[in-house]
Amino acid sequence: MSTPPNSDEFYEKLRAQLYDTASWPSEYLYKFIIKSDVSNIAKVESIFDNMGAVINTIESKNGKYTSISVNVLLKSPEVVIEKYKEVAEKVEGVISL
């Protein structure tokens, strides 16, 4: 999955896949790529703050981009989708994988 489009069809398909592949609550692994910038990393981290998320960051060789992995226990596919939308809204140029 690349940068999720803001279309209901995309999110409906994702919701169906999530219900089919896991029982909820379930752990979910988000992966994002952003331009390396302390404020961008902080924005992503703040979105998952106080949720018990395990967040790992890896900077690219040239330091231009940072990969962020977020592993978190969520209640439902709706929460997964809410977080994708929140990251897309608050972090400019984010790529969701």
N, CA, C and O of each residue as an XYZ file, in Angstrom:
388
protein
N       0.851     -1.169      0.000
C       0.000      0.000      0.000
C       0.894      1.228      0.000
O       1.804      1.328      0.823
N       0.654      2.147     -0.896
C       1.402      3.396     -0.910
C       0.545      4.453     -0.226
O      -0.398      4.121      0.493
N       0.867      5.707     -0.444
C       0.117      6.762      0.211
C      -1.369      6.522     -0.004
O      -1.843      6.548     -1.139
N      -2.113      6.286      1.082
C      -3.517      5.951      0.897
C      -4.308      7.119      0.334
O      -4.246      8.227      0.866
N      -5.040      6.881     -0.723
C      -5.889      7.950     -1.243
C      -7.033      8.187     -0.268
O      -7.430      7.281      0.466
N      -7.547      9.379     -0.262
C      -8.658      9.674      0.635
C      -9.974      9.295     -0.033
O     -10.841     10.142     -0.246
N     -10.113      8.009     -0.363
C     -11.355      7.570     -0.989
C     -12.030      6.531     -0.104
O     -11.379      5.683      0.507
N     -13.336      6.624     -0.056
C     -14.099      5.673      0.752
C     -13.891      4.257      0.250
O     -13.846      3.316      1.043
N     -13.761      4.094     -1.072
C     -13.583      2.766     -1.653
C     -12.288      2.114     -1.148
O     -12.282      0.934     -0.795
N     -11.212      2.871     -1.114
C      -9.936      2.350     -0.630
C     -10.066      1.885      0.817
O      -9.635      0.782      1.155
N     -10.655      2.714      1.669
C     -10.760      2.384      3.081
C     -11.750      1.242      3.336
O     -11.554      0.453      4.260
N     -12.793      1.151      2.538
C     -13.727      0.022      2.671
C     -13.028     -1.294      2.353
O     -13.232     -2.293      3.043
N     -12.205     -1.292      1.311
C     -11.451     -2.488      0.935
C     -10.471     -2.879      2.046
O     -10.356     -4.053      2.400
N      -9.769     -1.882      2.589
C      -8.836     -2.133      3.684
C      -9.579     -2.675      4.903
O      -9.118     -3.627      5.534
N     -10.721     -2.081      5.240
C     -11.517     -2.525      6.389
C     -11.902     -3.998      6.236
O     -11.774     -4.777      7.180
N     -12.368     -4.371      5.054
C     -12.768     -5.763      4.791
C     -11.574     -6.704      4.938
O     -11.700     -7.775      5.532
N     -10.407     -6.310      4.396
C      -9.206     -7.140      4.513
C      -8.804     -7.317      5.972
O      -8.413     -8.409      6.383
N      -8.899     -6.260      6.744
C      -8.507     -6.338      8.154
C      -9.442     -7.251      8.944
O      -8.988     -8.006      9.804
N     -10.743     -7.187      8.662
C     -11.686     -8.077      9.344
C     -11.456     -9.531      8.941
O     -11.641    -10.438      9.752
N     -11.051     -9.754      7.686
C     -10.830    -11.116      7.195
C      -9.545    -11.741      7.710
O      -9.463    -12.964      7.831
N      -8.542    -10.930      8.017
C      -7.229    -11.488      8.335
C      -6.890    -11.513      9.817
O      -5.873    -12.095     10.194
N      -7.698    -10.906     10.665
C      -7.359    -10.879     12.088
C      -8.617    -10.856     12.941
O      -9.682    -10.427     12.498
N      -8.471    -11.329     14.178
C      -9.550    -11.168     15.145
C      -9.179     -9.955     16.003
O      -8.009     -9.741     16.318
N     -10.164     -9.188     16.365
C      -9.914     -7.910     17.034
C     -10.341     -7.956     18.472
O     -11.343     -8.599     18.782
N      -9.616     -7.291     19.388
C      -8.450     -6.445     19.185
C      -7.249     -7.246     18.679
O      -7.127     -8.445     18.931
N      -6.370     -6.551     17.961
C      -5.217     -7.192     17.350
C      -4.055     -6.199     17.236
O      -4.256     -4.985     17.200
N      -2.832     -6.749     17.180
C      -1.680     -5.890     16.927
C      -1.657     -5.535     15.450
O      -1.999     -6.353     14.596
N      -1.252     -4.309     15.160
C      -1.156     -3.863     13.771
C       0.180     -3.156     13.596
O       0.609     -2.389     14.459
N       0.831     -3.423     12.472
C       2.120     -2.806     12.180
C       1.951     -1.783     11.066
O       1.654     -2.131      9.923
N       2.145     -0.522     11.417
C       2.154      0.565     10.439
C       3.593      0.768      9.986
O       4.531      0.603     10.766
N       3.757      1.129      8.708
C       5.071      1.524      8.205
C       4.890      2.797      7.400
O       4.057      2.877      6.497
N       5.690      3.785      7.750
C       5.638      5.079      7.085
C       7.037      5.474      6.646
O       8.029      5.099      7.271
N       7.103      6.234      5.567
C       8.358      6.850      5.142
C       8.086      8.346      5.056
O       7.124      8.794      4.432
N       8.971      9.105      5.709
C       8.831     10.563      5.705
C      10.188     11.189      5.446
O      11.224     10.545      5.607
N      10.173     12.460      5.040
C      11.428     13.198      4.932
C      11.992     13.344      6.338
O      11.266     13.652      7.284
N      13.301     13.117      6.463
C      13.937     13.202      7.778
C      13.828     14.628      8.308
O      14.428     15.561      7.774
N      13.064     14.762      9.350
C      12.829     16.044      9.984
C      12.314     15.726     11.388
O      11.328     15.006     11.548
N      12.975     16.257     12.381
C      12.616     15.954     13.764
C      11.143     16.246     14.029
O      10.488     15.492     14.750
N      10.615     17.320     13.464
C       9.215     17.668     13.726
C       8.257     16.663     13.077
O       7.216     16.344     13.651
N       8.604     16.160     11.881
C       7.761     15.142     11.243
C       7.741     13.849     12.053
O       6.688     13.239     12.241
N       8.905     13.441     12.526
C       8.990     12.226     13.342
C       8.171     12.414     14.619
O       7.446     11.511     15.035
N       8.288     13.574     15.231
C       7.544     13.871     16.458
C       6.034     13.856     16.212
O       5.272     13.419     17.074
N       5.599     14.330     15.046
C       4.165     14.312     14.722
C       3.640     12.880     14.670
O       2.586     12.575     15.228
N       4.384     12.007     13.996
C       3.961     10.603     13.907
C       3.924      9.988     15.301
O       2.956      9.322     15.667
N       4.982     10.214     16.077
C       5.036      9.656     17.429
C       3.887     10.169     18.293
O       3.328      9.412     19.085
N       3.528     11.446     18.150
C       2.460     12.016     18.975
C       1.098     11.412     18.631
O       0.230     11.314     19.498
N       0.904     11.010     17.382
C      -0.362     10.404     16.971
C      -0.588      9.073     17.700
O      -1.726      8.695     17.979
N       0.499      8.375     18.001
C       0.395      7.075     18.674
C       0.762      7.161     20.155
O       0.938      6.134     20.811
N       0.877      8.379     20.683
C       1.249      8.599     22.073
C       0.185      8.021     23.007
O      -1.007      8.071     22.705
N       0.619      7.476     24.136
C      -0.267      6.923     25.168
C      -1.111      5.749     24.689
O      -2.191      5.498     25.224
N      -0.620      5.027     23.677
C      -1.340      3.851     23.178
C      -0.535      2.569     23.397
O      -0.974      1.487     23.007
N       0.626      2.687     24.011
C       1.479      1.523     24.215
C       2.175      1.074     22.947
O       2.588     -0.081     22.843
N       2.311      1.962     21.988
C       2.923      1.625     20.697
C       4.436      1.482     20.829
O       5.085      2.211     21.580
N       4.980      0.521     20.078
C       6.426      0.371     19.963
C       6.812      1.021     18.637
O       6.383      0.576     17.572
N       7.622      2.075     18.708
C       7.970      2.852     17.517
C       9.460      2.735     17.261
O      10.279      2.999     18.142
N       9.806      2.331     16.031
C      11.209      2.236     15.612
C      11.419      3.129     14.401
O      10.572      3.187     13.509
N      12.553      3.827     14.373
C      12.884      4.676     13.232
C      14.233      4.259     12.664
O      15.153      3.904     13.401
N      14.333      4.308     11.347
C      15.590      4.015     10.661
C      15.786      5.095      9.602
O      14.927      5.307      8.746
N      16.932      5.776      9.673
C      17.237      6.813      8.699
C      17.875      6.189      7.462
O      18.650      5.239      7.575
N      17.552      6.719      6.281
C      18.145      6.220      5.041
C      19.639      6.515      5.016
O      20.136      7.323      5.801
N      20.353      5.853      4.106
C      21.812      6.027      4.027
C      22.217      7.480      3.874
O      23.142      7.958      4.532
N      21.512      8.172      2.999
C      21.885      9.569      2.759
C      21.231     10.540      3.754
O      21.492     11.743      3.716
N      20.392     10.017      4.634
C      19.782     10.845      5.665
C      18.600     11.684      5.227
O      18.089     12.479      6.017
N      18.144     11.531      3.978
C      17.030     12.334      3.481
C      15.676     11.852      3.994
O      14.754     12.645      4.183
N      15.569     10.541      4.218
C      14.283      9.959      4.606
C      14.428      9.120      5.871
O      15.508      8.629      6.197
N      13.309      8.974      6.568
C      13.263      8.133      7.759
C      12.095      7.172      7.624
O      10.983      7.562      7.267
N      12.370      5.910      7.918
C      11.342      4.879      7.952
C      10.872      4.751      9.396
O      11.682      4.643     10.316
N       9.567      4.764      9.581
C       9.002      4.643     10.924
C       8.081      3.427     10.951
O       7.149      3.321     10.154
N       8.355      2.512     11.879
C       7.495      1.347     12.104
C       6.795      1.539     13.433
O       7.425      1.866     14.438
N       5.486      1.334     13.432
C       4.695      1.502     14.646
C       3.908      0.220     14.864
O       3.044     -0.127     14.059
N       4.204     -0.483     15.947
C       3.484     -1.705     16.283
C       2.604     -1.387     17.490
O       3.100     -0.992     18.545
N       1.287     -1.565     17.321
C       0.363     -1.140     18.371
C      -0.856     -2.062     18.408
O      -1.305     -2.555     17.373
N      -1.379     -2.287     19.601
C      -2.587     -3.078     19.788
C      -3.788     -2.155     19.603
O      -3.928     -1.147     20.295
N      -4.653     -2.522     18.655
C      -5.821     -1.689     18.347
C      -7.105     -2.488     18.497
O      -7.111     -3.714     18.380
N      -8.205     -1.763     18.760
C      -9.494     -2.406     19.026
C     -10.187     -2.931     17.778
O     -10.860     -3.961     17.825
N     -10.023     -2.226     16.660
C     -10.801     -2.593     15.472
C     -10.176     -2.013     14.204
O      -9.337     -1.115     14.275
N     -10.587     -2.528     13.047
C     -10.125     -1.945     11.785
C     -10.467     -0.463     11.642
O      -9.758      0.276     10.959
N     -11.556     -0.029     12.287
C     -11.919      1.385     12.216
C     -10.816      2.256     12.825
O     -10.507      3.330     12.309
N     -10.229      1.783     13.922
C      -9.154      2.535     14.572
C      -7.909      2.555     13.675
O      -7.221      3.572     13.594
N      -7.619      1.429     13.001
C      -6.490      1.362     12.063
C      -6.657      2.452     11.004
O      -5.722      3.201     10.723
N      -7.822      2.533     10.435
C      -8.097      3.491      9.366
C      -8.068      4.922      9.886
O      -7.561      5.815      9.207
N      -8.607      5.153     11.084
C      -8.560      6.497     11.679
C      -7.122      6.982     11.808
O      -6.824      8.141     11.520
N      -6.230      6.092     12.243
C      -4.824      6.476     12.430
C      -4.140      6.760     11.087
O      -3.351      7.699     10.981
N      -4.441      5.947     10.057
C      -3.890      6.235      8.722
C      -4.322      7.625      8.261
O      -3.506      8.399      7.760
N      -5.599      7.936      8.432
C      -6.113      9.235      8.009
C      -5.476     10.372      8.813
O      -5.154     11.425      8.262
N      -5.298     10.154     10.115
C      -4.704     11.182     10.960
C      -3.255     11.461     10.563
O      -2.839     12.618     10.497
N      -2.488     10.403     10.301
C      -1.097     10.593      9.877
C      -1.057     11.328      8.537
O      -0.273     12.261      8.366
N      -1.899     10.913      7.587
C      -1.925     11.553      6.269
C      -2.292     13.033      6.377
O      -1.796     13.858      5.610
N      -3.154     13.360      7.323
C      -3.597     14.734      7.508
C      -2.548     15.610      8.170
O      -2.401     16.781      7.820
N      -1.808     15.040      9.138
C      -0.909     15.851      9.957
C       0.543     15.857      9.490
O       1.293     16.767      9.843
N       0.959     14.855      8.698
C       2.354     14.760      8.305
C       2.460     14.928      6.779
O       2.057     14.053      6.013
N       3.001     16.048      6.374
C       3.103     16.368      4.954
C       4.051     15.405      4.234
O       5.157     15.137      4.703
N       3.597     14.887      3.082
C       4.441     14.055      2.239
C       4.680     12.646      2.746
O       5.581     11.967      2.255
N       3.899     12.184      3.717
C       4.094     10.839      4.270
C       3.703      9.779      3.240
O       2.731      9.935      2.501
N       4.477      8.710      3.212
C       4.166      7.542      2.382
C       3.819      6.403      3.333
O       4.620      6.046      4.197
N       2.638      5.840      3.177
C       2.205      4.721      4.012
C       2.427      3.436      3.242
O       2.048      3.324      2.076
N       3.041      2.469      3.898
C       3.295      1.176      3.251
C       2.408      0.109      3.846
O       2.473     -1.049      3.434
